[in-house]
Amino acid sequence: MKSEKHHNHNSKDRGNLVTFISHYTIDNIITIIYNQIKSTITKKVKEANMFSVLLDTKQDISVFDQCSIVLRFVNNGMINERLISVKSCIVSTGIGMMNLLQNAIEMVDLNITHCIGNSTDSSAYMRGTYNEFTSWLSVAVP
């Protein structure tokens, strides 16, 4: 008796279950949440007035490099780290990584000139004196 009632209830009628009919509605909700998170991160980093960047790359299952960009800053005496972007690395060179970082920083409405340091893995295109990421960052932020 109970299982028959349960079966009939769940077969076609959704009862009090709330559903989002359109994927546009879900996309809009995700966009709103993204914008709220982005504005919160931007506000906290601007309050700190300076930040450092952490970049790390890993290959995904399709053998493309994915770069994660994290901001580290101090706010109210607490060290904070916030992931601001995960991007595909189309150009795995120092200037390519610098462009990737600048685009990510601009997406969260920050200025690269407030960057006071960086942390990267020790790959060839990240560390170096002339044409690597750290040298390009030093040019952008003297």
Secondary structure, 3 states (H helix, E strand, C coil): CHHHHHHHHHHCCCCCCCCCCCHHHHHHHHHHHHHHHHHHHHHHHHHHCCEEEEEEEEECCCCCEEEEEEEEEEECCEEEEEEEEEEECCCCCHHHHHHHHHHHHHHCCCCHHHEEEEEECCCCCCCCCCCCHHHHHHHHCC
